[in-house]
């Protein structure tokens, strides 16, 4: 059985449609459950969940409130409450395609050695995409992911987005749960808990795959396209990486600083490429991205 885990915090605008897209999948209700973890929402989240339950009474819907604030706490609560052998995490501000559940279920049934999978993520903008958006900032802002139209094993530094990922439950029995020192808490944009999990998975040589038909459509509101959000997100990325690597070891942190130098070289090169293409906004945004990440990596006062 699949357990679809949705961790939510103040997303009443999107939550019902997220749940509805799952319920309308071409997949038998007796093959899955939805586990909804409300992480102290202060909006109309609870009523939206009740509305969904009333509209789809035949579906097993389990509702819990996690009092410890933070996405990692909510994700871990989902692990504890889930009854399925496969745990599927879906972001609360997204919708899935109509063969989403079947794609995941078929793959795990046909590939017993597979331990985790992730899928494609395509943004749906509530407004137009800004002119400064490039392939690189699109991945940053929208979690855009497209590894092509074939099933592939994700090797090296590639890993799924945590908002569109599925795991065999036994994975967490072997590597432990999400690090509660990492991950978003309320309005904080600290992350890296997903990368931390997949680093642990790959350290034990557990195969991780990309499924092109496991599609999530991520809703992007205007608030995520502002200068303030961009600066906050990119600075938080640097802070997250500092916390994550220092949690491993001081040498891991130093190694991450070394790779930051390489990333700077690539960013400067891309800036000049965009300049030649008469797209200076895209190049400037990349340099700002790198600056904020580096600042977060180096400064202890954030």
ChimeraX attribute file (.defattr): number of C-alpha atoms within 10 A of each C-alpha:
attribute: neighborCount
match mode: 1-to-1
recipient: residues
	/A:1	14
	/A:2	23
	/A:3	24
	/A:4	24
	/A:5	27
	/A:6	24
	/A:7	27
	/A:8	24
	/A:9	22
	/A:10	19
	/A:11	17
	/A:12	20
	/A:13	14
	/A:14	17
	/A:15	22
	/A:16	20
	/A:17	18
	/A:18	21
	/A:19	26
	/A:20	15
	/A:21	15
	/A:22	20
	/A:23	23
	/A:24	15
	/A:25	16
	/A:26	13
	/A:27	17
	/A:28	12
	/A:29	15
	/A:30	11
	/A:31	15
	/A:32	22
	/A:33	21
	/A:34	24
	/A:35	25
	/A:36	25
	/A:37	26
	/A:38	23
	/A:39	24
	/A:40	18
	/A:41	19
	/A:42	12
	/A:43	13
	/A:44	12
	/A:45	21
	/A:46	17
	/A:47	12
	/A:48	19
	/A:49	20
	/A:50	14
	/A:51	13
	/A:52	19
	/A:53	17
	/A:54	11
	/A:55	12
	/A:56	16
	/A:57	10
	/A:58	11
	/A:59	18
	/A:60	16
	/A:61	18
	/A:62	15
	/A:63	16
	/A:64	16
	/A:65	16
	/A:66	21
	/A:67	13
	/A:68	14
	/A:69	17
	/A:70	23
	/A:71	26
	/A:72	23
	/A:73	25
	/A:74	29
	/A:75	23
	/A:76	20
	/A:77	22
	/A:78	25
	/A:79	21
	/A:80	11
	/A:81	16
	/A:82	23
	/A:83	17
	/A:84	18
	/A:85	13
	/A:86	23
	/A:87	26
	/A:88	29
	/A:89	22
	/A:90	24
	/A:91	23
	/A:92	25
	/A:93	22
	/A:94	23
	/A:95	24
	/A:96	25
	/A:97	16
	/A:98	18
	/A:99	16
	/A:100	20
	/A:101	24
	/A:102	16
	/A:103	17
	/A:104	23
	/A:105	17
	/A:106	10
	/A:107	15
	/A:108	18
	/A:109	10
	/A:110	9
	/A:111	9
	/A:112	9
	/A:113	12
	/A:114	17
	/A:115	20
	/A:116	26
	/A:117	27
	/A:118	28
	/A:119	25
	/A:120	23
	/A:121	26
	/A:122	18
	/A:123	19
	/A:124	16
	/A:125	17
	/A:126	11
	/A:127	10
	/A:128	11
	/A:129	15
	/A:130	13
	/A:131	10
	/A:132	16
	/A:133	18
	/A:134	18
	/A:135	9
	/A:136	14
	/A:137	17
	/A:138	16
	/A:139	16
	/A:140	16
	/A:141	17
	/A:142	19
	/A:143	19
	/A:144	19
	/A:145	21
	/A:146	15
	/A:147	15
	/A:148	11
	/A:149	11
	/A:150	10
	/A:151	15
	/A:152	14
	/A:153	15
	/A:154	18
	/A:155	12
	/A:156	8
	/A:157	9
	/A:158	15
	/A:159	22
	/A:160	24
	/A:161	22
	/A:162	19
	/A:163	23
	/A:164	24
	/A:165	24
	/A:166	29
	/A:167	21
	/A:168	20
	/A:169	21
	/A:170	13
	/A:171	19
	/A:172	16
	/A:173	10
	/A:174	11
	/A:175	14
	/A:176	13
	/A:177	18
	/A:178	20
	/A:179	19
	/A:180	18
	/A:181	18
	/A:182	23
	/A:183	21
	/A:184	20
	/A:185	20
	/A:186	15
	/A:187	9
	/A:188	12
	/A:189	19
	/A:190	25
	/A:191	24
	/A:192	24
	/A:193	23
	/A:194	20
	/A:195	18
	/A:196	18
	/A:197	20
	/A:198	21
	/A:199	16
	/A:200	17
	/A:201	20
	/A:202	16
	/A:203	10
	/A:204	12
	/A:205	11
	/A:206	14
	/A:207	15
	/A:208	23
	/A:209	22
	/A:210	25
	/A:211	24
	/A:212	19
	/A:213	20
	/A:214	23
	/A:215	23
	/A:216	24
	/A:217	21
	/A:218	23
	/A:219	18
	/A:220	19
	/A:221	14
	/A:222	13
	/A:223	11
	/A:224	15
	/A:225	19
	/A:226	11
	/A:227	11
	/A:228	10
	/A:229	15
	/A:230	20
	/A:231	16
	/A:232	15
	/A:233	22
	/A:234	24
	/A:235	24
	/A:236	24
	/A:237	24
	/A:238	26
	/A:239	27
	/A:240	24
	/A:241	25
	/A:242	25
	/A:243	20
	/A:244	21
	/A:245	20
	/A:246	15
	/A:247	14
	/A:248	11
	/A:249	11
	/A:250	12
	/A:251	11
	/A:252	15
	/A:253	19
	/A:254	14
	/A:255	12
	/A:256	17
	/A:257	18
	/A:258	11
	/A:259	12
	/A:260	17
	/A:261	13
	/A:262	11
	/A:263	14
	/A:264	16
	/A:265	12
	/A:266	11
	/A:267	21
	/A:268	16
	/A:269	13
	/A:270	17
	/A:271	21
	/A:272	15
	/A:273	15
	/A:274	18
	/A:275	15
	/A:276	10
	/A:277	10
	/A:278	11
	/A:279	16
	/A:280	17
	/A:281	16
	/A:282	22
	/A:283	24
	/A:284	19
	/A:285	20
	/A:286	22
	/A:287	16
	/A:288	16
	/A:289	22
	/A:290	21
	/A:291	17
	/A:292	20
	/A:293	24
	/A:294	23
	/A:295	17
	/A:296	22
	/A:297	24
	/A:298	13
	/A:299	11
	/A:300	10
	/A:301	6
	/A:302	10
